[in-house]
């Protein structure tokens, strides 16, 4: 059975962590829910650091890359940044071959990331 909620959101001060819960993110409803949640988080909380935790994810469509880029674009004028956490080796390759690795910070740390 498919997971009802494709993500969970945690806040710690100026850091928001969006943990993606679906191993394969291809369902249009899940993608829409992720996009809506990201937009709401940015509009309401204006985080300094927005972390996307991909620990459970093994595959996603290119629409997820678009969501990440839009989040980055929305946060930059606010002095915020996007951090990508816990990517599998395969997904790291996606960022490398699309040259998107230069636009994001990456972390494999398990603890909550905080602004330095």
C-alpha positions in Angstrom: 0.0 0.0 0.0 1.3 3.5 -0.9 2.1 5.9 1.9 -0.6 8.5 2.4 1.7 11.3 3.5 4.8 11.6 1.3 6.6 13.8 3.8 6.9 15.1 7.3 8.1 18.5 8.5 10.2 19.3 11.6 11.3 22.8 12.7 14.2 23.7 15.0 14.6 27.4 15.2 15.5 28.8 11.8 16.0 25.3 10.3 13.2 23.3 8.7 13.7 19.6 7.8 11.4 18.1 5.2 11.8 14.3 5.4 10.6 12.5 2.3 8.9 9.3 3.2 8.2 7.6 -0.1 10.9 5.4 -1.6 9.7 6.1 -5.2 8.4 9.6 -5.7 6.4 9.4 -9.0 2.8 9.8 -7.9 1.5 13.2 -9.2 -0.5 13.7 -6.0 2.6 13.1 -3.8 4.6 15.5 -6.0 1.8 18.1 -5.7 1.6 17.7 -1.9 5.4 18.1 -1.6 5.4 21.2 -3.7 2.5 22.7 -1.7 4.2 22.0 1.6 7.5 23.4 0.5 5.8 26.6 -0.7 3.8 26.9 2.6 6.9 26.4 4.7 8.8 29.1 2.8 6.0 31.5 2.9 5.1 31.1 6.6 8.4 30.3 8.3 11.0 31.8 6.0 13.7 29.4 7.2 17.4 30.2 7.1 18.1 26.5 6.3 15.6 24.2 4.5 16.8 20.6 4.6 15.4 18.0 2.3 16.1 14.5 3.8 16.2 11.8 1.1 17.3 9.0 3.4 14.3 6.8 2.4 14.1 7.8 -1.3 15.6 5.6 -4.0 14.0 7.3 -7.1 12.2 10.5 -7.9 11.0 12.3 -11.1 12.6 15.4 -12.5 9.7 17.4 -11.0 11.4 17.0 -7.6 14.5 18.7 -9.0 12.3 21.6 -10.0 10.8 21.8 -6.5 14.3 22.0 -5.1 15.4 24.7 -7.5 12.2 26.7 -6.8 12.9 26.5 -3.1 16.4 27.7 -3.6 15.3 30.6 -5.7 12.6 31.6 -3.1 15.0 31.4 -0.2 18.0 33.2 -1.7 16.5 36.7 -1.4 15.7 35.9 2.3 19.3 34.9 3.0 18.2 31.2 3.2 19.7 28.1 1.7 18.6 24.6 0.7 20.6 21.6 2.0 20.2 18.1 0.5 20.6 15.3 3.1 21.2 11.6 2.9 21.2 11.0 -0.9 21.8 7.5 -2.2 24.8 7.0 -4.5 22.4 6.8 -7.5 20.6 10.0 -6.6 24.0 11.8 -6.1 24.8 10.9 -9.7 21.6 12.6 -10.8 22.7 15.8 -9.3 26.2 15.4 -10.8 25.2 14.7 -14.4 22.6 17.5 -14.4 25.2 19.9 -13.0 22.8 20.7 -10.1 25.4 19.7 -7.4 26.8 23.3 -7.6 23.5 24.9 -6.6 23.0 23.0 -3.3 24.8 22.0 -0.1 24.9 18.3 0.7 25.0 16.6 4.0 25.1 13.0 5.3 24.8 14.1 9.0 22.2 12.5 11.1 21.7 15.4 13.5 19.6 18.5 12.8 21.5 20.9 10.7 21.9 24.4 12.1 23.0 27.7 10.6 26.6 28.4 11.3 
